[in-house]
Each structure stands twice: as C-alpha cells, then as structure tokens.
C-alpha cells in the first residue's frame, strides 16, 4: 500500500498566465525581452506545493503531466528539483501514456497496479473519468493557489493529531479542525489533540476517553494521575 499520492500536472499548476507575466516583467526590468519567458515555476505555486509536502511528510508525487513524455522518473526528479525545488525523494513514478482516452484513465490504470488509500489529482484539466471525485482543479490563469492547498489538506487530513504548536483558530477556519481536547496532569497540559470527526482506531468514539488512552500509551509509566480537560471547538 502506497502512502498519500498526489498526481501532479505541471502546466496550469506550477506555471500559469500569471507567472508568465511575472517572468516577462523580470526580463524587461533586466533589459531583455521574452514574451513568454520561463525562468522556472511560479514562485507562489511552487511554494504552495512545498508547503503541502512539508505538512504531509508521507506524501509522494506521481507525474501525470505531459512533461513525463520522454523523461524517466530519475530525469523528472531532476527536472522538478531545478524547476520548482520539489524534493527529489517525493517523485516516485509517472502515469502510463495512452494514445486515446482521458487522463483519468491513465491515473486509474496506475492505481490498479499500485493500490493507494488516499490520493488527490492536481490538474487544470477536468477529464478525469472514474477518478473525477479526487480532482482538485486549478486554472491556467493563476495555477496552484493557497485555497487549493487547503482543499488538498482536508482531503489528506488525518482524523486526529497531537501537538502544542498548532494555531487551532486558524486550523478551524481552514476546515481542518472541529474539536480539540487537552489532557492535563496536575494542572499542566500534557498533550493537546485536535482534529475532525471521530478518531480512527479500536478504542472508543468518545473523544475524551480516546485521548486519555492515547496519552497513557505515550507517557506511561511516568504519569499516574491524568485526566481530560473539557474539550470543545477551538
């Protein structure tokens, strides 16, 4: 079973009309003239994709763009590192190429050979056939925006996480959180859990009990008196 997979288009995702204008202006400012100058990916789009990779360390990329034509996976790693500074290790494969049919059929064929629990398609085309529900559609005019990253984060989000460095208010606004729980020991917050819906696992669907069990698992035998502070939406 593969980890989280992102099927990546490039034109209209990592570059756009917006980035072409940006690169053109840079060339003009430096005394050159290139109507559609391409010095690399759109800096905002590339940064947005790198932020998604940072958010999900187990995310891996399968290139579905026409850029895969004539390039090996190894070559694509170097191309996307040079073009958008995407970490080489994230590029694991490319989809097969069919002479006819929608791009979605090529993605479906890859998935048949590589079972994947969670996957998202990032593309400015909409010909995704049987995998249409997994498409996050971008526009050639502006490419990958923050709003698309938030959508993907919601599609990939683990039901529950823990950590003290989470801006719960912001996470709630972005749709990533609808509840938070604090586990407390002698008035000291040991762990804050946050997420959406009910946590996965074999324990209980009562969030407070689940958080208590998970904390004892992580902290024992150091803790002997632990309780859960009243949770609620952040």
Secondary structure, DSSP 8 states (H G I E B T S, - for coil): -B--EEEE--BTTTB-HHHHHHHHHHHHHTT---TT--SSS-HHHHHHHHHHHHH-TT-EEEE-SGGGTT--HHHHHHHHHHHH---GGGEEEE----SSS-HHHHHHHHHHHS-BSSEEEEES----GGGGGGEEE-BTTTBS-HHHHHHHHHHH--SEEE-SS--HHHHHHTTS-SEEEEEEETTEEEEEEEESSS--SSS-S-HHHHHHHHHHHHHTTS-SS-EEEEEE--
